[in-house]
Structure formats: C-alpha cells, structure tokens
Amino acid sequence: MTRRIAVSGTASGIGQALARLLREQGDEVIGVDLRDAEVNADLATPEGRAHAVASVLELSGGVLDGVVACAGVSGPTPLTVRVNFFGVTALLDGLRPALAAAERPRAAVVGSIAGIQPADDNVVEACLDDDERTALALSDAAVERGEGRRLYPSSKTALARWLRRVSITPEWAGNGIPLNAIAPGVVLTPMSAPLFEDEAMRQVMDKAVPMPLNGYASAEVIAEALRWLVAPANSHMTGQVIYVDGGAETVLRGPVY
C-alpha cells in the first residue's frame, strides 16, 4: 500500500537520501525545503512554517502516514535555534492532525550527538517554553559572549527533551503516533563538508565525536534508520533518541546503567 509521507530537508543530505529510499519502496513523498521541493518554504520564520504546514495539508488532502523532520542547519548563530527547534516543532505540531487521521501514522526527527554536549540551559528552557523571542534574544547574547558554539547543541538538546515530553501525551501517543529521533554522529553531507576542509578542525571534530565503529556515516545510513522509525512495523517505540553514531555516545558517556 502506498503511504504518503512529508519530509523536510529533501533538497540535500539526509532528507534527500530518505526521500529517495521512500520513493523507491513506492511511497509518495511531499518534500519541504527552501527550494527544489514540492513545498518551498523557510522553516526559520513563522510565516514560512505556516506556509509549509498549509501547503503540505493541501497536497496530502489532510491525511499523512508519516512526517520526518530532517531540515536543519549548523553554525554558531541563532538561525540554528530558529530552524532546528522551532522549525521542527512547528512543522510537527501543525501536521499532527493529518497524522491522527491516518490508520498507522508515524513521526520522526533528526537529533544529534551534539545533544549530549554542553548547551546553554537558558536557551533550552526558552525553547521548551515555546518562547521563540526570548530564545533568540538569549542566542544573540550567547554569540556576543563568544559562546555561539553552544547554540547547535542547545537546539538539539531542546528538541530531544521536547520529543520525550510530548511523545507520551494524548495528542501523540493517544492518537497512536510513535514519535522518535535518530541522533547521528558525523555524517558526510553538504552541511558537514566544511569541517573536512581544515585538518585541524577535523582533528577537533574527531576528538569531540569519536566514532570507533566504521567511522563517518553516509546520509543513507541515517536515512535507513529513519525509514524504519516511520515504517508500519514500528508500533510501540516512542520518545526514544536513537544514536546512530559509530559508538560516539557510548565512548563519551561511558557505561551508564
């Protein structure tokens, strides 16, 4: 049976790889990205998010079998918070009624190993309070203090905490919608390409994200994991952040029981 799945970030990287895998298995994909997608929208802005939701609902007829939020950015700027947290949560919240209308709906997001790295607690709390104005003001202040590097981990930390909070609510679990995340380590995508151009930066990255199992991952590796999360077979896993990171989380956190 053909399933209809909305995927953000389909113009490149993980989102593009996932869209290809889903289409190859016969699913219909409604891609969302800045350009080169079925829906062209800027998830960094409230207006762009509203346009994305309305357009996907129109194209889907108000029924979606899956939603996967892959769109994201990195960098020491408030844009990471705008896209990686508010862009993702607004898209999922806006499309949740269409998921609830399906027989076996599934949803997933892309987290990051950065979610276990030092974050700005105030930015994280503002995100979880759904206070974008304060989150962005705090992000600007972090950049001014020279701590912009904490904004990407903050966006992914907040996303993981939001996911765990809402996944078991009546709106999600009560409507039979599993909601999970894949947290990659270093993935070979256009977003990460600049990290490999400087050998010193690459050494810093390898120390921050050690991946003893098979090294860096391709976008297809992460896409395969996301594909399973939104497959009909995943009926009982929810609220989980699954590290597909070559062992990085285990190395960094150690034997936690």
Steps between C-alpha positions, in 0.01 A plus 500: 500500500633840405559725798517880494790647698610861545876549532676830564850566374460297180723722284820346639661279761301266723162629385588445136626147572186415698269634229678282246469188716132559565421561134692189400273291724192656342410773749386847404729768645404863551833676533546827686807718455613848412506400133478198269215337695129441467458772763750786502497666841736658752465317830707768672199735503148474642360596160704233324393235749133590459538486121670160523226355718217639289660382175569148627145472630367608163718258304427211735128553522533528877626143553867406553644158579829650611691820571878515525674827589849486350553869422769654717796733504820523700710794601544736795201721420139534617391352166575155640243551774243644260526207258609204712251550780217736410494399133478132593246526780272735307499265202420196713235677705339640188490165322398291801125511416579357155696221666216431741270455200712211364465133592861439611674838527867543588727800565873551545756778528876527456679570826877496548783370713542872576198462724724354771758780473501821710199718425363837608242400761313830472459461124381141549240604758371784280459252216307261721280789612426561130630854546682564174555871563682432826690204354632718218589786733693258718665355189612847393645554847686169480657604170606833652666313789688284254293193587315461172646151465253386766195588292505189282521266803230712665264458206546123496479466879174692503363292213577173678338622821194627312465166324513302824247734659237500225540146367297347783219756501142434386569710190779268385495163676125526553454529124728205433789710363850377594742797515873429512837643402816378334809671642789472253868548565701649214316457170646565156260766370533846344436650846804326648727538196682814631615304805708273279677780316721596797714222649521672837122531513466138398718393793288707738186339357642149536581568864155644569318221313709181512348233272683169550245298298554559126578872533293771336152406379345566163164673476349169389591334832297755694220491244465123539454540875240773449321283245452230763375748760215605269426150373175327601708241687594759764185480708632534857823702504448863595686780675837348414818670383693232312869567447621392157847635563765231463515463879566867580233533769625188677861620489411845633254396770659173599322202661180667619246260648 
